[in-house]
Every structure is written in structure tokens, then in C-alpha cells.
Amino acid sequence: MKGYFGEFGGQYVPETLLPALEELEVAFAEACLNKRFQEEFNACMRDYVGRPTPLTHARRLSGHTGLDIWLKREDLNHTGAHKINNAIGQILLARRMGKRRIIAETGAGQHGVATATACALFGLECIVYMGSEDIKRQYINVERMRLLGADVIPVTTGSSTLKDATSEAIRDWVANVDNTYYLLGSAVGPHPYPTMVRHFQSIIGAEARQQILEAKNRLPDAIIACVGGGSNAIGIFSAFLEDPVELIGVEAYGRGNNKNAASIAFGLPGVLHGARSYLLQDKDGQILSTHSIAPGLDYPGVGPEHSWLAYTGRVSYKLVDDTDALAAFSLLTRLEGIMPALESSHAIAYLDKYGQAHKGRTVIVNLSGRGDKDLHTVLGSDL
Ligand SMILES: *Cc1c(COP(=O)(O)O)cnc(C)c1O
């Protein structure tokens, strides 16, 4: 069925949004076939974002774990993470559709900053919904967005975090659908968003596949990526889905049982923000509150394609808790001179366990972002 990955995905939205999703789907399909659109996207990636990002051999971390480790350096993108790839792709699409008012949701502010950046680049109006709790916790990113010209609107419903900001952005879209483009930040939401976000992030996997073939003349044994909504993971996995390469997603185990954000490990199928997917919920279907030290992983749902890849077993999903993620942050910083985002630190942390069982294997880790944004958290911890 259209927009489904097995039983996951779909378009669970108010009826007034269905024509807007249809319009978006058609525009995206046309853009994919349009050579000029492709060239425009590629030129932005090269000249503005700074792509291709390197694939760095992590020599000392390899020695430490007994693996052969390569890092896909999304931390070196303009604005410091993979989110800009999707923000630029969707902004180009919004321009093609003639929409000049851009709205977005943000949790930690990373997607908000990427969206505000892309809007500044093209002179578009930018409105970012952000939970009032997150505004307090991530104030620097709020200031950044405002400097970039965005209007940051505090959301005080529910737990005043990402889930509520997303609901508010959807509400705005319903009310202003004619002139407004909703720029969703991960591979979640109703069809066509999960497919579209994967498309714009698949540049990560396409580059990494070519780079490892050039460096080693063979494919890697495994790819490891952290999973929040799942956009950096599906972006790198997409190039290897048909290959004999082990694919591993790492979810945030937070402080353990009942205090985590591991939707695939502990969730049940349910509907949130327009799609059916694994969801952290109680027995009455109420969304549970989540926790992760990595703000970008702190979300009760996951992209529907990941639910399907978990269900079919093509990708295995593992758990890393706050403590191990913090230790991995320090380890990569000391061994390689690279400070990873706390989200990416979850993927790095899993290498230890993987190395114990699979000595000598070649692994690519998607380093989804840089850790500068997390210094206050890291310094405030007990490490
Ligand atoms: C937002 C974010 C993530 C999590 O989002 P995905 O859609 O799962 O990729 C991971 N890493 C960084 C650096 C982020 O900013």
C-alpha cells in the first residue's frame, strides 16, 4: 500500500491535510525526476554544506577495540550535523512549490537551527515551534535561531518538549496549509515525509559506500548509527540495504527501564504524528515520557521504515545508556581528537561490545554530529 513499510507508516492526519500531503508527494516525485533540481541540491551540498564529508580512519580507536573503524564525518557539515542535508533539500522543494512561509518543530534546537539557516540562505519566513522546557535547556540554540531571523514560538502544552512542539507545528499547518510548508526534521511523520527525508539523507550512504570501496576495495562488514527518529541511520543504511553488510541501529537506553527513549526495544505499534510505528506508550495508549542524555534521541517514536526493518530483521537495534554514551564521548575525544555529539556517542559506545565478539571486522560509524552543543551537559556530568 502507498506510503507503508509493511504495516508501518501511512497518513494518519486530519482530512484537511490530505490534499497538502498529496501536493507534497507529487512535487517531491517531480523534483526527483528533475535534473535541474538534482543539480541545485548537489551544488548546495558541495558549496554551502561542505560535502562530500570525509570518511576518516579511526586508527587509535581501532587499536582500542580490535576493529577496523571508519567514521563518516557528518560532524563536519555546516551547522555541525546531518540535519542540514534534509533542511536544504526540503527548502529547495518548498521554493519549487512556491511556498514562502516555512514552519518546523525542534527539540534540542538542532533541526530548528538547520531550518533557520536554510531559510536565511533563501530569504524565507521561518517559524519554529519549541517546547518551553527545551527552550530553557537549549537557550543558545534559541538565540542562534533568532539571530538567523527565525521566530521561535514556545509550546507549553503536555510535557512542553519535542512531542508537543511537533503537534503544535501540525496544528499550524492545518490552519495555514495554503501558503505554508512544513519542514519535518526526521524520517518520521505521515507519507511522504519518511521517504523524502531518507532521500535527502541518502547522500550520506552513497558517499560512504564509494569512499570505503576506494579506501579498502571492499564493502564494510557492518554499519553502526544512532536512532532517534532515524534520519541519519536510514541515510547511511539506504546505500547498503541490498549488500551483505550488517546494519546496526543504536537506541537510547537512557537511565534504563522506564527511563529511556528506545521505541523499538520497548514500544508497541501505535499512531503518533501521522504515522503508525513503534511507540513508547502505556497499556491505555498514552504516550510515555522519555529520557536520554542526548536531546536528539529523546523522542517516544521512531520512523516507520525502522519499525519495518526491525520487524523483518534486516537491521538489528541495540541499546546504549547515558553512562556508556558519556564514556564514549570522552573516548573518541581523547583517542581521535574528535568530539562527537552525545547522539553519535551512542553509536561509538556500541563498538566496544561489537569488538568483543567480532575482532578484526571493518565497521563504518555514522558520526551524525559534533559535540560542541553538548559541552555543558558533559561538563555537568560526573565524568
Ligand atoms: C537530531 C540528531 C540525531 C537524531 O535524529 P535522527 O533523525 O535519528 O538522525 C542524531 N544525531 C545528531 C547529531 C542530531 O542532531
PDBQT file of the ligand as one rigid body, heavy atoms in Angstrom, charges set to zero:
ROOT
HETATM    1  C1  LIG A 401      18.836  15.117  15.694  1.00  0.00    +0.000 C 
HETATM    2  C2  LIG A 401      20.077  14.344  15.787  1.00  0.00    +0.000 A 
HETATM    3  C3  LIG A 401      20.083  12.932  15.807  1.00  0.00    +0.000 A 
HETATM    4  C4  LIG A 401      18.833  12.115  15.839  1.00  0.00    +0.000 C 
HETATM    5  O1  LIG A 401      17.992  12.240  14.723  1.00  0.00    +0.000 OA
HETATM    6  P1  LIG A 401      17.879  11.115  13.624  1.00  0.00    +0.000 P 
HETATM    7  O2  LIG A 401      16.735  11.569  12.801  1.00  0.00    +0.000 OA
HETATM    8  O3  LIG A 401      17.621   9.815  14.325  1.00  0.00    +0.000 OA
HETATM    9  O4  LIG A 401      19.153  11.079  12.881  1.00  0.00    +0.000 OA
HETATM   10  C5  LIG A 401      21.299  12.271  15.821  1.00  0.00    +0.000 A 
HETATM   11  N1  LIG A 401      22.460  12.944  15.857  1.00  0.00    +0.000 NA
HETATM   12  C6  LIG A 401      22.504  14.300  15.848  1.00  0.00    +0.000 A 
HETATM   13  C7  LIG A 401      23.822  14.970  15.879  1.00  0.00    +0.000 C 
HETATM   14  C8  LIG A 401      21.326  15.042  15.811  1.00  0.00    +0.000 A 
HETATM   15  O5  LIG A 401      21.381  16.379  15.816  1.00  0.00    +0.000 OA
ENDROOT
TORSDOF 0
